Amino acid sequence: MSLEKLLKQVLDKEYKVGIIGLGYVGLPLMWTFHEKQMPVLGFDIDQKKVDCINEGVPYIKHLGKDKMQLLANSDICDATSDFNRLPEADALLMCVPTPLDGHREPDMRFVEQTTEVISRHLRKDQLVILESTTWPGTTEELIINILEKNSGLKAGEDFYVAYSPEREDPGNENFNTAKIPKVVGGHGEDALKLACALYDTAIVKTVPVSNTKTAEAVKLTENIFRSVNIALVNELKVVFSEMGIDVHEVLDAAETKPFGFMKFTPGPGLGGHCIPIDPFYLTWKAREYEQNTRFIELAGEVNTAMPKYVVQRTIEALNSHKKSVNGSRILLIGLAYKPNVDDDRESPTYKLMDYYTELGAQIDYFDPYVPVIKESREHAHWAGKESIEWSGNSIRAYDAVVISTDHSDIDYQQLSEWAGLIIDTRNAMKHVKDKNGHVWKA
Ligand SMILES: NC(=O)c1ccc[n+]([C@@H]2O[C@H](COP(=O)([O-])OP(=O)(O)OC[C@H]3O[C@@H](n4cnc5c(N)ncnc54)[C@H](O)[C@@H]3O)[C@@H](O)[C@H]2O)c1
């Protein structure tokens, strides 16, 4: 079929969007296309997620029951774990995980497995887009090779390939998937045109760049920028604290400069599926070019030292109450890695829980967004643990309360009345009168 005909199908909304991987990225993307009346077909190896979509049951906090019911009752939306249905879709958007392996190197298993499966079903004229965050060169060096090898088809002639990084920010009330401009790099001009036309149906703006590896580099640059700047304010926090200066007051004042300054906020360490991981995708690839990534490594070092700094502050705080960590009961507030979300992946709270436990403390947590810790490879030893109840009786029983995530619907004034000692890693207590001098910043 000619490119013109495919573009017309897109405009006429007679072009089915296949989304592979229906997690934090894939599910909102599915919703976004569906909202604009594009037919969508979701694929996941996790049958539970597929069932949830088809039955209208929410599994991500920010895509609630109403939207999930609309998806379930829609004639143009379906989800499946049957990958024999891949040829039904005109475009296949891959949104599968790209973690690090045990040696902190890119773990491309999920991308490779997905591409292998696509290659066995690939048909002429299909558009394959990788959305997962990855090292520059992945689409050209890995994806196209697998697709061509197994299908006998040729990219750019028989089918189209593009890369478009996902910039989804779960829980961000101002910017959902539809409102975030989408960077797109194509394997050739036609692929770029088709991919941009597709995203234009549902997303506010597309930003075309010259090729797939540039688009891959854009995503890494954005997250490296965050990682380095977070490391900088974390370092400033430690230095200023020794000088008796409150880093938060400094940053709030600095932020009033109308140009040349962007505020980042210090915390107990990095969390989530992106910032602690993505920069090391570039570090790994740079080695092939005999290039060092010193900023990335240094930022990683500073940020990973933060949970230990919080523990050190906790030791000092307990010491001031003539107590030790060993034998104390410590409550962590906030298990999610950032405020108002239910995502606890790579959360620094887990690091804190491990460190305090190693020092002999008894640990509990409170998080309304994570009522129970789910099974995972990284935190198997905490699986099944439940959030404590929010009550004066339970909270008064702790020797120290450590605020590691500042969810906005927690009553911090109430907390200050119940807790004997608070270690605040997020400046959550900024509006609370600390009558007893029992709030320590960390
Ligand atoms: N979470 C975010 O905020 C965010 C933001 C921007 C970019 N990203 C990137 O997007 C990608 C996806 O991240 P996520 O947070 O959505 O991950 P996720 O773990 O929430 O979801 C991934 C989904 O892929 C499924 N999956 C795994 N292997 C599969 C396979 N072979 N076939 C089909 N489905 C498979 C899993 O079952 C899961 O449902 C990653 O590269 C991530 O770095 C994530």
The ligand as a MOL file (V3000), in Angstrom:
LIG
                    3D

  0  0  0     0  0            999 V3000
M  V30 BEGIN CTAB
M  V30 COUNTS 44 48 0 0 0
M  V30 BEGIN ATOM
M  V30 1 N 6.9980 4.8680 34.1940 0
M  V30 2 C 7.3300 6.0370 33.6970 0
M  V30 3 O 6.9960 7.0660 34.2630 0
M  V30 4 C 8.1100 6.1670 32.3920 0
M  V30 5 C 8.2440 7.4370 31.8270 0
M  V30 6 C 8.9170 7.5720 30.6360 0
M  V30 7 C 9.4860 6.4470 30.0380 0
M  V30 8 N 9.3720 5.2170 30.6050 0 CHG=1
M  V30 9 C 9.9480 4.0620 29.8960 0
M  V30 10 O 8.8870 3.3370 29.2940 0
M  V30 11 C 9.1810 1.9320 29.2960 0
M  V30 12 C 8.0680 1.1620 29.9900 0
M  V30 13 O 8.0170 1.5580 31.3500 0
M  V30 14 P 6.7520 1.3120 32.2760 0
M  V30 15 O 6.9560 2.1700 33.4670 0
M  V30 16 O 5.4920 1.4410 31.5170 0 CHG=-1
M  V30 17 O 6.9680 -0.2310 32.6750 0
M  V30 18 P 5.9040 -1.1800 33.3870 0
M  V30 19 O 6.6970 -2.2270 34.0620 0
M  V30 20 O 4.9060 -0.3820 34.1460 0
M  V30 21 O 5.1060 -1.8290 32.1630 0
M  V30 22 C 5.7010 -2.6620 31.2250 0
M  V30 23 C 4.6850 -3.6850 30.7680 0
M  V30 24 O 5.2920 -4.4880 29.7490 0
M  V30 25 C 4.8520 -5.8200 29.9220 0
M  V30 26 N 5.7770 -6.7000 29.2230 0
M  V30 27 C 7.0120 -7.1120 29.6030 0
M  V30 28 N 7.5320 -7.9060 28.6660 0
M  V30 29 C 6.6280 -8.0010 27.6640 0
M  V30 30 C 6.6050 -8.6740 26.4240 0
M  V30 31 N 7.6290 -9.4210 26.0250 0
M  V30 32 N 5.5070 -8.5480 25.6510 0
M  V30 33 C 4.4620 -7.7950 26.0620 0
M  V30 34 N 4.4310 -7.1240 27.2400 0
M  V30 35 C 5.5030 -7.2300 28.0170 0
M  V30 36 C 4.8020 -6.0060 31.4160 0
M  V30 37 O 3.9550 -7.0960 31.7720 0
M  V30 38 C 4.2330 -4.6470 31.8610 0
M  V30 39 O 2.8270 -4.6680 31.9140 0
M  V30 40 C 10.5560 1.7900 29.9580 0
M  V30 41 O 11.5490 1.8250 28.9650 0
M  V30 42 C 10.6500 3.0750 30.7870 0
M  V30 43 O 11.9940 3.4450 31.0180 0
M  V30 44 C 8.6770 5.0510 31.7700 0
M  V30 END ATOM
M  V30 BEGIN BOND
M  V30 1 1 1 2
M  V30 2 2 2 3
M  V30 3 1 2 4
M  V30 4 1 4 5
M  V30 5 2 4 44
M  V30 6 2 5 6
M  V30 7 1 6 7
M  V30 8 2 7 8
M  V30 9 1 8 9
M  V30 10 1 8 44
M  V30 11 1 9 10
M  V30 12 1 9 42
M  V30 13 1 10 11
M  V30 14 1 11 12
M  V30 15 1 11 40
M  V30 16 1 12 13
M  V30 17 1 13 14
M  V30 18 2 14 15
M  V30 19 1 14 16
M  V30 20 1 14 17
M  V30 21 1 17 18
M  V30 22 2 18 19
M  V30 23 1 18 20
M  V30 24 1 18 21
M  V30 25 1 21 22
M  V30 26 1 22 23
M  V30 27 1 23 24
M  V30 28 1 23 38
M  V30 29 1 24 25
M  V30 30 1 25 26
M  V30 31 1 25 36
M  V30 32 1 26 27
M  V30 33 1 26 35
M  V30 34 2 27 28
M  V30 35 1 28 29
M  V30 36 1 29 30
M  V30 37 2 29 35
M  V30 38 1 30 31
M  V30 39 2 30 32
M  V30 40 1 32 33
M  V30 41 2 33 34
M  V30 42 1 34 35
M  V30 43 1 36 37
M  V30 44 1 36 38
M  V30 45 1 38 39
M  V30 46 1 40 41
M  V30 47 1 40 42
M  V30 48 1 42 43
M  V30 END BOND
M  V30 END CTAB
M  END
